Amino acid sequence: MISERMKVLIADDEFLICELIKKMILWDELQLEFAGCAHNGQELFEQIQEIRPAIVITDISMPVMDGIELIRQTRYLNIPCRFIIVSGYKQFEYAHNALKYSVDDYILKPINEDELNQALKKIMEELNSHQSQAAGEAMPAIHTEYPGRSFFLKRIIWEIKDPTVPLEQVISEYGIDFKPGLFCILCLKLDFVNQSADNLDNIGSLNKKLISMFHEEFENFCFQVLSCMEGSAIYLGINYPRQAAGSFFNHLQDFYQKACNLLDLFAGLKITVGVGDSYDKISSFGQSNKDAMDAAYYRILSGCGQILYWKKLPPVPYLTEVEKNIYLQQFKKAIESINITDFMATLNQLFFRPKNLFPLFDIIDMLGEICQMLVSMDLSLDQEELPIDYLSSQIHYAIENALSLDALKAAVSEPVSYIFENIHKAVQAQNTRPIRMVLKYIEEHYTDPIRLEDAALLVTLNPAYLSNIFKKETGENFVDYLNSYRIGQARELLKDSNLSINEIAYSTGFQDARYFSKLFKKYVGITPKDYRKIYS
C-alpha cells in the first residue's frame, strides 16, 4: 500500500473555486495532501515541475497557458502526474484536445463533491495497485478495470452455450458470484458526427469514464456488473434481479442522461446504447451480446445518439441462405481473380435496395466474411506494402463506426480497391523482372540456338506462363520477338559489313540461309540482297 500521502495541486483562475475544491476533498480519508493552488497555467506548470504532485485538478480554460497546453508540456517532460479536468459546458475545442493526452477524468461545473472524490479515489486505487505490484504484492482488481470480469465478458460468454450448465458450476469455475435472475449485455458506441473518424482513436479516457459512471449507477442495483472495451465499443454485462426489471430502464435512462451531460463538452460527439434482450440463463449471455451489437448497428439506419433496445427494433429483413451463398460465391470469385470490377458490381447489387428493405445484419455479417476471405486467400504476395491483416482490421473498424449505408459500403469498397490495386502493381512488378532478364538473355545469346524452354528455365517459370506474360509486356510472342531482334542485327551487318548473306544468317542465329532470306523479306519487305544494294 502507499505509505505516504499523495500531493494534489489545484488550479482555477477564480480564487473561490480553488477554495471550494479544496474544502470538498476528503483529504484524510483518501490519504491525500494539499500541495498548493495556482491561478494561471504558467504558475501551475512551474509548481508541477517543482513539487512533482501525484494529481493535478485544473480548469481546462486558464489564463497565460490553457489546460491543454499545460498537459501537453507536462507529458513532454515525462512528469508522471494524473490530471482531472474541470470544465464548463461548450468548451468544445479544449475538450476535444484533452482526448489526445489521456486525462484521467472530466468533471463538469458546477462541481459535484461525490463525483470529485470518486475520481480521486479511482486514481488512488490505481496508484496503490501499481506501487504494490512493483513491490511484488498481489493486489485485487481496481475499480474500473475488472480484468477477470473483462475476460469473462470478452471470451467466456461465447463458450457457455449449454443451458443445462448449473449456475453454481460457472461461479465455481470463474470466481464471479452470479445470482439467479436476468442476464443482459449492453453495447455503448461513441460517434463523432460530421467529423473525421480519426478522432475515435483518442476516446480511450472517455470510455474509461463512461465505464466508471455505469458501474456507479448499476452496482447497487445489480448482482454483478461486467465491463470491457472491444475495438471502439464498450460492452457491459449485468446480472440483476428478475423483479427489478422495471428499475433497469430507469437506471439506464439516468446513466444515459449523465453520459449525455458529459459528452456535451464535445461538439458532435454522440453516444448510442444498444441493449440486448434479458435472459434468465447465463448461457444466453452470448445471445444478448449479439442482440446488443445488432441494436448498436441499427443506428446506421435510425441515427446515433439514442438508446436502442433490441426487442423494440422494427423488423429487419433477412437474406435467404440461397441469396447469401450466391453473393458470397460471387465475392469469392472476384477476390480469387482479383477483379475489382466484378467485386464492385456485386457490392453495388447487394446495397441497391430501399432502406426499409435493407438486410442490415446479414450484410454486416457478410462484410465480415469478406474480411476473412481476404486474409485466407493470402493476397499479400509477401509485399510489405500490403499488410492484409492490418487492412482487414481497418475494415472491421470502419464497419463498427459507420453511420450511414454509404459509409458501410465504403468501409469495404475503399480498402478492397486499395488491396486489388496494389496486388496488380505487385504482380506487374513481379512479371516485369523475369521479362527484363529474358530480354537481356536474348541480347547476349541471339547468335545461339534459343528456345522458349531455355528462357523459362533461366527465370524458373513455366514456359506457358512465361509466354503469356512475355506477350503482355512486349506485345509480341517469344519467337516473333527473337526473330525480329535477329533480323534487326542482320540489317546492321548488311549495311556495315562485307560478310556474305550466308555468314550473316549464321552469325545472327539462323541455321538455314534460305529460311533467313524468307524471314528477312517478311519483316523488312525486301530480300537481304536487295537491302544490301540499297545501302551500298
LINDAZI-V550971 format. One record per pair of residues at least 12 apart in sequence whose ideal C-beta (glycine too) atoms are under 7 Angstrom apart, sorted by sequence separation. I is the first residue (numbers start at 1). J is the second residue. If there is no record, write none. Layout:
i: {I:I}
j: {J:J}
This chain:
i: {10:22:58:71:107:215:259:276:296:331:334:399:501:85:129:167:190:214:225:276:295:350:375:398:44:105:224:277:295:374:375:441:452:490:493:36:224:276:295:298:331:452:35:126:190:211:222:223:276:294:330:395:501:125:222:223:256:275:375:395:438:441:35:67:85:125:156:222:274:292:295:374:490:18:87:104:221:274:276:291:327:489:45:83:84:218:275:395:438:41:83:84:85:86:87:88:122:274:371:394:437:438:40:41:42:82:87:122:152:188:207:214:274:437:486:40:41:42:84:86:211:221:327:455:486:8:15:40:41:152:210:272:371:391:486:6:8:40:41:45:56:58:60:86:371:434:5:6:7:8:9:11:13:41:44:48:55:60:68:75:221:452:5:6:8:9:10:11:13:52:54:55:56:57:58:59:60:67:148:149:207:272:434:501:5:7:41:45:53:54:58:66:391:501:2:9:41:55:57:68:72:61:68:71:221:490:48:60:388:71:200:272:275:367:434:438:450:487:11:48:61:218:245:272:275:277:386:487:491:60:217:270:271:272:273:274:275:276:277:435:494:9:60:84:270:273:275:364:435:21:272:386:446:483:487:217:385:386:487:494:9:60:217:324:328:335:431:435:494:9:327:331:335:446:484:317:319:379:386:442:446:491:495:82:214:317:318:328:332:336:432:494:9:181:213:317:324:331:335:370:381:431:316:319:383:442:446:7:9:179:189:316:318:367:379:8:11:178:188:213:316:367:374:381:7:13:178:187:188:213:7:8:9:10:11:12:177:358:6:11:176:187:188:237:6:8:13:210:13:185:186:11:185:256:185:209:184:235:301:351:252:183:301:181:182:351:181:301:179:181:182:300:447:178:181:447:448:298:347:446:447:182:233:297:446:144:297:55:347:347:144:294:297:55:144:143:344:144:143:54:153:195:343:152:153:154:194:153:193:154:192:149:150:192:193:340:150:190:191:146:340:146:190:191:153:338:188:189:153:188:338:338:24:30:186:187:32:186:24:186:21:30:122:186:25:26:30:185:24:25:184:31:30:184:25:183:182:183:182:118:182:183:304:185:183:100:102:103:183:300:99:102:106:185:300:99:105:178:184:185:299:300:183:187:300:99:186:187:99:185:189:187:300:187:193:170:191:167:6:163:165:163:6:162:160:161:160:2:160:161:2:1:157:158:2:157:1:157:108:108:106:106:231:232:231:233:232:231:232:95:96:95:92:91:92:89:92:89:87:200:197:191:191}
j: {22:34:70:83:119:227:271:288:308:343:346:411:513:98:142:180:203:227:238:289:308:363:388:411:58:119:238:291:309:388:389:455:466:504:507:51:239:291:310:313:346:467:51:142:206:227:238:239:292:310:346:411:517:142:239:240:273:292:392:412:455:458:53:85:103:143:174:240:292:310:313:392:508:37:106:123:240:293:295:310:346:508:65:103:104:238:295:415:458:62:104:105:106:107:108:109:143:295:392:415:458:459:62:63:64:104:109:144:174:210:229:236:296:459:508:63:64:65:107:109:234:244:350:478:509:32:39:64:65:176:234:296:395:415:510:31:33:65:66:70:81:83:85:111:396:459:31:32:33:34:35:37:39:67:70:74:81:86:94:101:247:478:32:33:35:36:37:38:40:79:81:82:83:84:85:86:87:94:175:176:234:299:461:528:33:35:69:73:81:82:86:94:419:529:31:38:70:84:86:97:101:91:98:101:251:520:79:91:419:103:232:304:307:399:466:470:482:519:44:81:94:251:278:305:308:310:419:520:524:94:251:304:305:306:307:308:309:310:311:469:528:44:95:119:305:308:310:399:470:57:308:422:482:519:523:254:422:423:524:531:47:98:255:362:366:373:469:473:532:48:366:370:374:485:523:357:359:419:426:482:486:531:535:123:255:358:359:369:373:377:473:535:51:223:255:359:366:373:377:412:423:473:359:362:426:485:489:51:53:223:233:360:362:411:423:53:56:223:233:258:361:412:419:426:53:59:224:233:234:259:54:55:56:57:58:59:224:405:54:59:224:235:236:285:55:57:62:259:63:235:236:62:236:307:237:262:238:289:355:405:307:239:358:239:240:409:240:360:239:241:242:360:507:239:242:508:509:360:409:508:509:245:296:360:509:208:361:120:412:413:211:361:364:123:212:212:413:215:215:127:226:268:416:226:227:228:268:228:268:230:268:226:227:269:270:417:228:269:270:226:420:227:271:272:235:420:271:272:237:273:423:424:111:117:273:274:120:274:113:275:111:120:212:276:116:117:121:276:116:117:276:124:124:278:120:278:278:279:279:216:280:282:403:285:284:202:204:205:285:402:202:205:209:288:403:203:209:282:288:289:403:404:288:292:405:205:292:293:206:292:296:295:408:296:304:282:304:282:124:281:283:283:127:283:282:283:283:127:285:286:128:128:285:286:131:286:132:289:261:262:262:265:396:397:397:400:400:400:401:265:266:266:265:265:266:264:267:265:265:401:401:401:403}
